[in-house]
Structures are given as C-alpha cells and as structure tokens.
C-alpha cells in the first residue's frame, strides 16, 4: 500500500516501482479469487443438496453470468426432489409416568 501511495504522489514512477506493485498484485489476486469462489460455491452446494439435486451443479457458477443464471433457473423451475414432512393425524400418546414409591 505504501508503494502505491508513493506511486500516486510522484509524477513519473520508475519501472522498478511498477514491477514491485504488479508482483504484489499477482500474489494477492489468486487468493482473492479463491475466497470469492468459495463464498459463492459453498452456499450453492448446500442449496442444491437440500433441494435434492446434485451438489456438483454449484460449479456452474464458475462460468461468469451464464452459469449462475442457468443454476437459478434450474432451482426455480424444476421439481425439487425433497419429500415433505408429513403432519401427524393424531397426537402421539403421552408416555406413562415412572412408578412412584
């Protein structure tokens, strides 16, 4: 950050400063990309799994714009393969009290 601030304060940056800034960005950028992908893929993995679809569909998000739209349309308009919880038609019997002495 200091190098970037110094670069902005100078009129003519030299090539060595530019090279250091570019190398720092090349080291940080892959880490940021992996973090952003994890923030998107992990929740979609669990959504697909809970909806009864293959969780591997979450990797459609790796395709910019189109992949996420396809996944949203699949989740929105497909029949989810989840069996709903059935309501009990009657109240369960109350367990007996333990024997008293």
N, CA, C and O atoms as a printed pandas DataFrame, in Angstrom:
     atom_number atom_name residue_name chain_id  residue_number  x_coord  y_coord  z_coord
0              1         N          UNK        A               1    0.819   -1.185    0.000
1              2        CA          UNK        A               1    0.000    0.000    0.000
2              3         C          UNK        A               1    0.867    1.254    0.000
3              4         O          UNK        A               1    0.543    2.253   -0.642
4              5         N          UNK        A               2    1.960    1.179    0.724
5              6        CA          UNK        A               2    2.852    2.328    0.780
6              7         C          UNK        A               2    3.440    2.611   -0.590
7              8         O          UNK        A               2    3.574    3.765   -0.998
8              9         N          UNK        A               3    3.791    1.537   -1.299
9             10        CA          UNK        A               3    4.352    1.719   -2.641
10            11         C          UNK        A               3    3.320    2.336   -3.575
11            12         O          UNK        A               3    3.660    3.172   -4.413
12            13         N          UNK        A               4    2.069    1.930   -3.437
13            14        CA          UNK        A               4    1.025    2.502   -4.273
14            15         C          UNK        A               4    0.805    3.972   -3.941
15            16         O          UNK        A               4    0.609    4.787   -4.843
16            17         N          UNK        A               5    0.836    4.318   -2.666
17            18        CA          UNK        A               5    0.682    5.716   -2.268
18            19         C          UNK        A               5    1.841    6.561   -2.785
19            20         O          UNK        A               5    1.633    7.680   -3.252
20            21         N          UNK        A               6    3.051    6.034   -2.705
21            22        CA          UNK        A               6    4.201    6.760   -3.226
22            23         C          UNK        A               6    4.132    6.897   -4.736
23            24         O          UNK        A               6    4.541    7.917   -5.292
24            25         N          UNK        A               7    3.619    5.880   -5.396
25            26        CA          UNK        A               7    3.483    5.924   -6.843
26            27         C          UNK        A               7    2.507    7.014   -7.266
27            28         O          UNK        A               7    2.728    7.700   -8.264
28            29         N          UNK        A               8    1.429    7.169   -6.504
29            30        CA          UNK        A               8    0.439    8.176   -6.842
30            31         C          UNK        A               8    0.936    9.598   -6.550
31            32         O          UNK        A               8    0.490   10.555   -7.182
32            33         N          UNK        A               9    1.851    9.731   -5.602
33            34        CA          UNK        A               9    2.372   11.048   -5.256
34            35         C          UNK        A               9    3.431   11.535   -6.243
35            36         O          UNK        A               9    3.646   12.741   -6.365
36            37         N          UNK        A              10    4.085   10.634   -6.937
37            38        CA          UNK        A              10    5.144   11.011   -7.860
38            39         C          UNK        A              10    4.567   11.329   -9.240
39            40         O          UNK        A              10    3.495   10.853   -9.614
40            41         N          UNK        A              11    5.298   12.131   -9.967
41            42        CA          UNK        A              11    4.883   12.447  -11.325
42            43         C          UNK        A              11    5.229   11.308  -12.279
43            44         O          UNK        A              11    4.380   10.864  -13.051
44            45         N          UNK        A              12    6.448   10.844  -12.228
45            46        CA          UNK        A              12    6.915    9.795  -13.126
46            47         C          UNK        A              12    7.386    8.593  -12.300
47            48         O          UNK        A              12    8.491    8.624  -11.759
48            49         N          UNK        A              13    6.575    7.536  -12.191
49            50        CA          UNK        A              13    7.044    6.353  -11.453
50            51         C          UNK        A              13    8.109    5.628  -12.274
51            52         O          UNK        A              13    8.052    5.583  -13.503
52            53         N          UNK        A              14    9.069    5.070  -11.569
53            54        CA          UNK        A              14   10.086    4.324  -12.302
54            55         C          UNK        A              14    9.629    2.883  -12.513
55            56         O          UNK        A              14    8.672    2.426  -11.887
56            57         N          UNK        A              15   10.305    2.193  -13.378
57            58        CA          UNK        A              15    9.906    0.841  -13.771
58            59         C          UNK        A              15   10.009   -0.148  -12.613
59            60         O          UNK        A              15    9.215   -1.085  -12.535
60            61         N          UNK        A              16   10.966    0.043  -11.719
61            62        CA          UNK        A              16   11.138   -0.877  -10.595
62            63         C          UNK        A              16    9.943   -0.809   -9.650
63            64         O          UNK        A              16    9.492   -1.840   -9.151
64            65         N          UNK        A              17    9.431    0.383   -9.400
65            66        CA          UNK        A              17    8.265    0.516   -8.524
66            67         C          UNK        A              17    7.040   -0.138   -9.153
67            68         O          UNK        A              17    6.283   -0.827   -8.469
68            69         N          UNK        A              18    6.846    0.071  -10.424
69            70        CA          UNK        A              18    5.704   -0.537  -11.111
70            71         C          UNK        A              18    5.815   -2.051  -11.070
71            72         O          UNK        A              18    4.819   -2.746  -10.864
72            73         N          UNK        A              19    7.019   -2.564  -11.264
73            74        CA          UNK        A              19    7.224   -4.010  -11.244
74            75         C          UNK        A              19    6.919   -4.583   -9.858
75            76         O          UNK        A              19    6.330   -5.660   -9.764
76            77         N          UNK        A              20    7.298   -3.903   -8.797
77            78        CA          UNK        A              20    7.013   -4.386   -7.438
78            79         C          UNK        A              20    5.506   -4.390   -7.160
79            80         O          UNK        A              20    4.987   -5.322   -6.546
80            81         N          UNK        A              21    4.825   -3.369   -7.605
81            82        CA          UNK        A              21    3.377   -3.298   -7.381
82            83         C          UNK        A              21    2.660   -4.406   -8.156
83            84         O          UNK        A              21    1.744   -5.040   -7.633
84            85         N          UNK        A              22    3.077   -4.635   -9.394
85            86        CA          UNK        A              22    2.450   -5.688  -10.202
86            87         C          UNK        A              22    2.711   -7.054   -9.594
87            88         O          UNK        A              22    1.811   -7.893   -9.576
88            89         N          UNK        A              23    3.897   -7.301   -9.102
89            90        CA          UNK        A              23    4.209   -8.589   -8.476
90            91         C          UNK        A              23    3.389   -8.801   -7.200
91            92         O          UNK        A              23    2.946   -9.915   -6.919
92            93         N          UNK        A              24    3.190   -7.733   -6.433
93            94        CA          UNK        A              24    2.368   -7.851   -5.229
94            95         C          UNK        A              24    0.915   -8.148   -5.590
95            96         O          UNK        A              24    0.257   -8.955   -4.933
96            97         N          UNK        A              25    0.426   -7.497   -6.630
97            98        CA          UNK        A              25   -0.953   -7.763   -7.065
98            99         C          UNK        A              25   -1.104   -9.184   -7.585
99           100         O          UNK        A              25   -2.132   -9.820   -7.355
100          101         N          UNK        A              26   -0.090   -9.690   -8.283
101          102        CA          UNK        A              26   -0.161  -11.061   -8.799
102          103         C          UNK        A              26   -0.126  -12.088   -7.675
103          104         O          UNK        A              26   -0.616  -13.205   -7.843
104          105         N          UNK        A              27    0.438  -11.728   -6.551
105          106        CA          UNK        A              27    0.454  -12.646   -5.408
106          107         C          UNK        A              27   -0.872  -12.621   -4.655
107          108         O          UNK        A              27   -1.307  -13.649   -4.135
108          109         N          UNK        A              28   -1.510  -11.469   -4.592
109          110        CA          UNK        A              28   -2.742  -11.319   -3.811
110          111         C          UNK        A              28   -3.981  -11.721   -4.615
111          112         O          UNK        A              28   -4.933  -12.260   -4.050
112          113         N          UNK        A              29   -3.978  -11.468   -5.906
113          114        CA          UNK        A              29   -5.164  -11.695   -6.728
114          115         C          UNK        A              29   -5.665  -13.142   -6.716
115          116         O          UNK        A              29   -6.873  -13.337   -6.585
116          117         N          UNK        A              30   -4.815  -14.171   -6.845
117          118        CA          UNK        A              30   -5.346  -15.554   -6.787
118          119         C          UNK        A              30   -6.003  -15.892   -5.452
119          120         O          UNK        A              30   -6.984  -16.635   -5.409
120          121         N          UNK        A              31   -5.467  -15.352   -4.375
121          122        CA          UNK        A              31   -6.064  -15.603   -3.059
122          123         C          UNK        A              31   -7.459  -14.990   -2.994
123          124         O          UNK        A              31   -8.390  -15.619   -2.493
124          125         N          UNK        A              32   -7.606  -13.772   -3.496
125          126        CA          UNK        A              32   -8.922  -13.124   -3.509
126          127         C          UNK        A              32   -9.906  -13.868   -4.404
127          128         O          UNK        A              32  -11.086  -13.968   -4.070
128          129         N          UNK        A              33   -9.445  -14.384   -5.522
129          130        CA          UNK        A              33  -10.321  -15.133   -6.425
130          131         C          UNK        A              33  -10.813  -16.412   -5.756
131          132         O          UNK        A              33  -11.993  -16.745   -5.861
132          133         N          UNK        A              34   -9.931  -17.129   -5.073
133          134        CA          UNK        A              34  -10.330  -18.363   -4.387
134          135         C          UNK        A              34  -11.332  -18.062   -3.272
135          136         O          UNK        A              34  -12.286  -18.817   -3.082
136          137         N          UNK        A              35  -11.132  -16.988   -2.547
137          138        CA          UNK        A              35  -12.067  -16.615   -1.480
138          139         C          UNK        A              35  -13.434  -16.277   -2.063
139          140         O          UNK        A              35  -14.456  -16.706   -1.529
140          141         N          UNK        A              36  -13.463  -15.515   -3.150
141          142        CA          UNK        A              36  -14.741  -15.159   -3.781
142          143         C          UNK        A              36  -15.459  -16.394   -4.322
143          144         O          UNK        A              36  -16.680  -16.501   -4.202
144          145         N          UNK        A              37  -14.719  -17.318   -4.911
145          146        CA          UNK        A              37  -15.339  -18.545   -5.410
146          147         C          UNK        A              37  -15.912  -19.378   -4.268
147          148         O          UNK        A              37  -16.992  -19.954   -4.401
148          149         N          UNK        A              38  -15.205  -19.445   -3.160
149          150        CA          UNK        A              38  -15.709  -20.200   -2.016
150          151         C          UNK        A              38  -16.978  -19.571   -1.456
151          152         O          UNK        A              38  -17.897  -20.278   -1.044
152          153         N          UNK        A              39  -17.026  -18.236   -1.441
153          154        CA          UNK        A              39  -18.210  -17.538   -0.924
154          155         C          UNK        A              39  -19.430  -17.839   -1.796
155          156         O          UNK        A              39  -20.552  -17.839   -1.290
156          157         N          UNK        A              40  -19.240  -18.091   -3.079
157          158        CA          UNK        A              40  -20.358  -18.358   -3.973
158          159         C          UNK        A              40  -20.670  -19.850   -4.058
159          160         O          UNK        A              40  -21.840  -20.231   -4.015
160          161         N          UNK        A              41  -19.657  -20.697   -4.177
161          162        CA          UNK        A              41  -19.890  -22.120   -4.443
162          163         C          UNK        A              41  -20.382  -22.869   -3.209
163          164         O          UNK        A              41  -21.248  -23.734   -3.333
164          165         N          UNK        A              42  -19.860  -22.566   -2.032
165          166        CA          UNK        A              42  -20.260  -23.313   -0.828
166          167         C          UNK        A              42  -21.766  -23.184   -0.544
167          168         O          UNK        A              42  -22.415  -24.205   -0.317
168          169         N          UNK        A              43  -22.349  -21.976   -0.546
169          170        CA          UNK        A              43  -23.801  -21.909   -0.306
170          171         C          UNK        A              43  -24.628  -22.575   -1.402
171          172         O          UNK        A              43  -25.637  -23.221   -1.116
172          173         N          UNK        A              44  -24.200  -22.419   -2.663
173          174        CA          UNK        A              44  -24.971  -23.067   -3.730
174          175         C          UNK        A              44  -24.841  -24.582   -3.661
175          176         O          UNK        A              44  -25.760  -25.295   -4.064
176          177         N          UNK        A              45  -23.728  -25.083   -3.162
177          178        CA          UNK        A              45  -23.547  -26.528   -2.961
178          179         C          UNK        A              45  -24.607  -27.041   -1.981
179          180         O          UNK        A              45  -25.262  -28.050   -2.241
180          181         N          UNK        A              46  -24.770  -26.338   -0.850
181          182        CA          UNK        A              46  -25.740  -26.772    0.154
182          183         C          UNK        A              46  -27.173  -26.590   -0.327
183          184         O          UNK        A              46  -28.036  -27.406   -0.001
184          185         N          UNK        A              47  -27.446  -25.537   -1.094
185          186        CA          UNK        A              47  -28.791  -25.337   -1.627
186          187         C          UNK        A              47  -29.154  -26.461   -2.583
187          188         O          UNK        A              47  -30.257  -27.002   -2.514
188          189         N          UNK        A              48  -28.236  -26.817   -3.472
189          190        CA          UNK        A              48  -28.503  -27.910   -4.421
190          191         C          UNK        A              48  -28.700  -29.230   -3.685
191          192         O          UNK        A              48  -29.568  -30.023   -4.048
192          193         N          UNK        A              49  -27.902  -29.464   -2.660
193          194        CA          UNK        A              49  -28.015  -30.711   -1.911
194          195         C          UNK        A              49  -29.347  -30.788   -1.169
195          196         O          UNK        A              49  -29.984  -31.842   -1.156
196          197         N          UNK        A              50  -29.774  -29.692   -0.555
197          198        CA          UNK        A              50  -31.039  -29.684    0.172
198          199         C          UNK        A              50  -32.236  -29.739   -0.757
199          200         O          UNK        A              50  -33.310  -30.191   -0.360
200          201         N          UNK        A              51  -32.063  -29.278   -2.004
201          202        CA          UNK        A              51  -33.157  -29.302   -2.972
202          203         C          UNK        A              51  -33.275  -30.661   -3.647
203          204         O          UNK        A              51  -34.224  -30.892   -4.397
204          205         N          UNK        A              52  -32.339  -31.561   -3.398
205          206        CA          UNK        A              52  -32.401  -32.884   -3.978
206          207         C          UNK        A              52  -31.677  -32.995   -5.309
207          208         O          UNK        A              52  -31.792  -34.018   -5.984
208          209         N          UNK        A              53  -30.941  -31.976   -5.700
209          210        CA          UNK        A              53  -30.156  -32.010   -6.928
210          211         C          UNK        A              53  -28.728  -32.418   -6.610
211          212         O          UNK        A              53  -28.325  -32.476   -5.449
212          213         N          UNK        A              54  -27.973  -32.699   -7.661
213          214        CA          UNK        A              54  -26.559  -32.997   -7.480
214          215         C          UNK        A              54  -25.843  -31.728   -7.028
215          216         O          UNK        A              54  -25.996  -30.682   -7.659
216          217         N          UNK        A              55  -25.073  -31.796   -5.959
217          218        CA          UNK        A              55  -24.364  -30.602   -5.497
218          219         C          UNK        A              55  -23.325  -30.105   -6.506
219          220         O          UNK        A              55  -22.881  -28.959   -6.433
220          221         N          UNK        A              56  -22.940  -30.971   -7.447
221          222        CA          UNK        A              56  -21.957  -30.573   -8.448
222          223         C          UNK        A              56  -22.506  -29.497   -9.381
223          224         O          UNK        A              56  -21.740  -28.869  -10.112
224          225         N          UNK        A              57  -23.826  -29.274   -9.368
225          226        CA          UNK        A              57  -24.403  -28.190  -10.164
226          227         C          UNK        A              57  -23.898  -26.828   -9.698
227          228         O          UNK        A              57  -23.950  -25.857  -10.453
228          229         N          UNK        A              58  -23.413  -26.750   -8.468
229          230        CA          UNK        A              58  -22.932  -25.473   -7.958
230          231         C          UNK        A              58  -21.707  -24.982   -8.718
231          232         O          UNK        A              58  -21.397  -23.791   -8.683
232          233         N          UNK        A              59  -21.004  -25.883   -9.405
233          234        CA          UNK        A              59  -19.833  -25.468  -10.165
234          235         C          UNK        A              59  -20.211  -24.767  -11.469
235          236         O          UNK        A              59  -19.334  -24.289  -12.189
236          237         N          UNK        A              60  -21.512  -24.700  -11.780
237          238        CA          UNK        A              60  -21.945  -23.871  -12.898
238          239         C          UNK        A              60  -21.652  -22.399  -12.634
239          240         O          UNK        A              60  -21.561  -21.600  -13.566
240          241         N          UNK        A              61  -21.508  -22.048  -11.375
241          242        CA          UNK        A              61  -21.216  -20.659  -11.014
242          243         C          UNK        A              61  -19.832  -20.226  -11.484
243          244         O          UNK        A              61  -19.537  -19.031  -11.504
244          245         N          UNK        A              62  -18.985  -21.168  -11.861
245          246        CA          UNK        A              62  -17.658  -20.805  -12.349
246          247         C          UNK        A              62  -17.723  -20.139  -13.715
247          248         O          UNK        A              62  -16.806  -19.413  -14.098
248          249         N          UNK        A              63  -18.812  -20.383  -14.456
249          250        CA          UNK        A              63  -18.997  -19.735  -15.756
250          251         C          UNK        A              63  -19.619  -18.371  -15.470
251          252         O          UNK        A              63  -20.726  -18.301  -14.937
252          253         N          UNK        A              64  -18.936  -17.304  -15.811
253          254        CA          UNK        A              64  -19.448  -15.975  -15.454
254          255         C          UNK        A              64  -20.830  -15.703  -16.040
255          256         O          UNK        A              64  -21.082  -16.015  -17.204
256          257         N          UNK        A              65  -21.687  -15.148  -15.276
257          258        CA          UNK        A              65  -23.043  -14.692  -15.594
258          259         C          UNK        A              65  -23.958  -15.818  -16.053
259          260         O          UNK        A              65  -24.985  -16.064  -15.420
260          261         N          UNK        A              66  -23.617  -16.502  -17.125
261          262        CA          UNK        A              66  -24.497  -17.520  -17.707
262          263         C          UNK        A              66  -24.667  -18.703  -16.761
263          264         O          UNK        A              66  -25.776  -19.215  -16.612
264          265         N          UNK        A              67  -23.585  -19.145  -16.118
265          266        CA          UNK        A              67  -23.657  -20.292  -15.227
266          267         C          UNK        A              67  -24.575  -20.047  -14.039
267          268         O          UNK        A              67  -25.359  -20.918  -13.664
268          269         N          UNK        A              68  -24.477  -18.866  -13.451
269          270        CA          UNK        A              68  -25.320  -18.535  -12.300
270          271         C          UNK        A              68  -26.777  -18.430  -12.728
271          272         O          UNK        A              68  -27.664  -18.866  -11.995
272          273         N          UNK        A              69  -27.039  -17.859  -13.902
273          274        CA          UNK        A              69  -28.414  -17.775  -14.392
274          275         C          UNK        A              69  -29.002  -19.146  -14.659
275          276         O          UNK        A              69  -30.161  -19.398  -14.330
276          277         N          UNK        A              70  -28.219  -20.037  -15.249
277          278        CA          UNK        A              70  -28.700  -21.401  -15.508
278          279         C          UNK        A              70  -29.026  -22.096  -14.194
279          280         O          UNK        A              70  -30.067  -22.743  -14.076
280          281         N          UNK        A              71  -28.147  -21.969  -13.208
281          282        CA          UNK        A              71  -28.394  -22.595  -11.905
282          283         C          UNK        A              71  -29.649  -22.029  -11.250
283          284         O          UNK        A              71  -30.444  -22.782  -10.689
284          285         N          UNK        A              72  -29.836  -20.718  -11.314
285          286        CA          UNK        A              72  -31.040  -20.115  -10.727
286          287         C          UNK        A              72  -32.306  -20.608  -11.422
287          288         O          UNK        A              72  -33.306  -20.878  -10.756
288          289         N          UNK        A              73  -32.279  -20.728  -12.746
289          290        CA          UNK        A              73  -33.455  -21.221  -13.462
290          291         C          UNK        A              73  -33.719  -22.690  -13.159
291          292         O          UNK        A              73  -34.873  -23.100  -13.042
292          293         N          UNK        A              74  -32.667  -23.481  -13.031
293          294        CA          UNK        A              74  -32.862  -24.903  -12.666
294          295         C          UNK        A              74  -33.493  -24.992  -11.289
295          296         O          UNK        A              74  -34.431  -25.765  -11.091
296          297         N          UNK        A              75  -32.997  -24.219  -10.336
297          298        CA          UNK        A              75  -33.542  -24.271   -8.985
298          299         C          UNK        A              75  -34.953  -23.693   -8.908
299          300         O          UNK        A              75  -35.770  -24.151   -8.109
300          301         N          UNK        A              76  -35.237  -22.703   -9.726
301          302        CA          UNK        A              76  -36.538  -22.038   -9.641
302          303         C          UNK        A              76  -37.655  -22.844  -10.286
303          304         O          UNK        A              76  -38.766  -22.884   -9.758
304          305         N          UNK        A              77  -37.385  -23.483  -11.414
305          306        CA          UNK        A              77  -38.468  -24.084  -12.190
306          307         C          UNK        A              77  -38.492  -25.607  -12.186
307          308         O          UNK        A              77  -39.449  -26.190  -12.696
308          309         N          UNK        A              78  -37.500  -26.266  -11.644
309          310        CA          UNK        A              78  -37.504  -27.728  -11.590
310          311         C          UNK        A              78  -38.272  -28.192  -10.356
311          312         O          UNK        A              78  -38.398  -27.461   -9.373
312          313         N          UNK        A              79  -38.777  -29.408  -10.424
313          314        CA          UNK        A              79  -39.428  -30.008   -9.257
314          315         C          UNK        A              79  -38.355  -30.472   -8.290
315          316         O          UNK        A              79  -37.480  -31.263   -8.642
316          317         N          UNK        A              80  -38.434  -29.969   -7.067
317          318        CA          UNK        A              80  -37.463  -30.364   -6.070
318          319         C          UNK        A              80  -37.778  -31.773   -5.615
319          320         O          UNK        A              80  -38.940  -32.116   -5.395
320          321         N          UNK        A              81  -36.751  -32.589   -5.472
321          322        CA          UNK        A              81  -36.920  -33.995   -5.135
322          323         C          UNK        A              81  -36.901  -34.226   -3.622
323          324         O          UNK        A              81  -36.423  -35.257   -3.149
324          325         N          UNK        A              82  -37.413  -33.277   -2.890
325          326        CA          UNK        A              82  -37.429  -33.366   -1.435
326          327         C          UNK        A              82  -38.812  -33.834   -1.001
327          328         O          UNK        A              82  -39.825  -33.293   -1.444
328          329         N          UNK        A              83  -38.850  -34.832   -0.141
329          330        CA          UNK        A              83  -40.120  -35.332    0.376
330          331         C          UNK        A              83  -40.514  -34.467    1.560
331          332         O          UNK        A              83  -39.749  -34.355    2.517
332          333         N          UNK        A              84  -41.705  -33.846    1.518
333          334        CA          UNK        A              84  -42.098  -33.002    2.646
334          335         C          UNK        A              84  -42.407  -33.844    3.887
335          336         O          UNK        A              84  -42.794  -35.009    3.786
336          337         N          UNK        A              85  -42.231  -33.245    5.024
337          338        CA          UNK        A              85  -42.523  -33.916    6.284
338          339         C          UNK        A              85  -44.036  -34.012    6.429
339          340         O          UNK        A              85  -44.745  -33.015    6.290
340          341         N          UNK        A              86  -44.527  -35.221    6.713
341          342        CA          UNK        A              86  -45.967  -35.413    6.844
342          343         C          UNK        A              86  -46.423  -34.993    8.241
343          344         O          UNK        A              86  -45.739  -35.224    9.239
344          345         N          UNK        A              87  -47.585  -34.377    8.275
345          346        CA          UNK        A              87  -48.170  -33.971    9.547
346          347         C          UNK        A              87  -48.818  -35.186   10.202
347          348         O          UNK        A              87  -49.373  -36.046    9.519
348          349         N          UNK        A              88  -48.743  -35.248   11.511
349          350        CA          UNK        A              88  -49.389  -36.345   12.229
350          351         C          UNK        A              88  -50.892  -36.107   12.264
351          352         O          UNK        A              88  -51.350  -34.989   12.503
352          353         N          UNK        A              89  -51.647  -37.159   12.026
353          354        CA          UNK        A              89  -53.103  -37.029   12.020
354          355         C          UNK        A              89  -53.658  -37.017   13.446
355          356         O          UNK        A              89  -54.780  -36.566   13.672
356          357         N          UNK        A              90  -52.890  -37.501   14.384
357          358        CA          UNK        A              90  -53.336  -37.534   15.776
358          359         C          UNK        A              90  -52.152  -37.194   16.667
359          360         O          UNK        A              90  -50.997  -37.250   16.246
360          361         N          UNK        A              91  -52.459  -36.850   17.881
361          362        CA          UNK        A              91  -51.405  -36.529   18.838
362          363         C          UNK        A              91  -50.747  -37.814   19.319
363          364         O          UNK        A              91  -51.439  -38.807   19.546
364          365         N          UNK        A              92  -49.452  -37.820   19.478
365          366        CA          UNK        A              92  -48.795  -39.037   19.964
366          367         C          UNK        A              92  -49.223  -39.329   21.402
367          368         O          UNK        A              92  -49.525  -38.407   22.161
368          369         N          UNK        A              93  -49.248  -40.597   21.774
369          370        CA          UNK        A              93  -49.658  -40.924   23.148
370          371         C          UNK        A              93  -48.653  -40.384   24.159
371          372         O          UNK        A              93  -47.448  -40.326   23.910
372          373         N          UNK        A              94  -49.193  -39.994   25.302
373          374        CA          UNK        A              94  -48.347  -39.466   26.364
374          375         C          UNK        A              94  -47.680  -40.644   27.057
375          376         O          UNK        A              94  -48.355  -41.608   27.416
376          377         N          UNK        A              95  -46.374  -40.583   27.250
377          378        CA          UNK        A              95  -45.713  -41.707   27.924
378          379         C          UNK        A              95  -46.177  -41.800   29.379
379          380         O          UNK        A              95  -46.466  -40.779   30.003
380          381         N          UNK        A              96  -46.246  -42.997   29.912
381          382        CA          UNK        A              96  -46.705  -43.155   31.302
382          383         C          UNK        A              96  -45.675  -42.567   32.277
383          384         O          UNK        A              96  -44.481  -42.463   31.995
384          385         N          UNK        A              97  -46.214  -42.194   33.427
385          386        CA          UNK        A              97  -45.318  -41.673   34.462
386          387         C          UNK        A              97  -44.485  -42.804   35.014
387          388         O          UNK        A              97  -44.923  -43.954   35.007
388          389         N          UNK        A              98  -43.291  -42.503   35.494
389          390        CA          UNK        A              98  -42.487  -43.558   36.116
390          391         C          UNK        A              98  -43.133  -44.008   37.419
391          392         O          UNK        A              98  -43.833  -43.225   38.061
392          393         N          UNK        A              99  -42.915  -45.233   37.811
393          394        CA          UNK        A              99  -43.530  -45.745   39.058
394          395         C          UNK        A              99  -43.093  -44.917   40.268
395          396         O          UNK        A              99  -41.939  -44.506   40.393
396          397         N          UNK        A             100  -44.069  -44.692   41.154
397          398        CA          UNK        A             100  -43.817  -43.923   42.369
398          399         C          UNK        A             100  -43.649  -44.884   43.536
399          400         O          UNK        A             100  -44.332  -45.908   43.577
400          401         N          UNK        A             101  -42.789  -44.600   44.462
401          402        CA          UNK        A             101  -42.644  -45.452   45.646
402          403         C          UNK        A             101  -43.374  -44.903   46.801
403          404         O          UNK        A             101  -43.358  -45.496   47.880
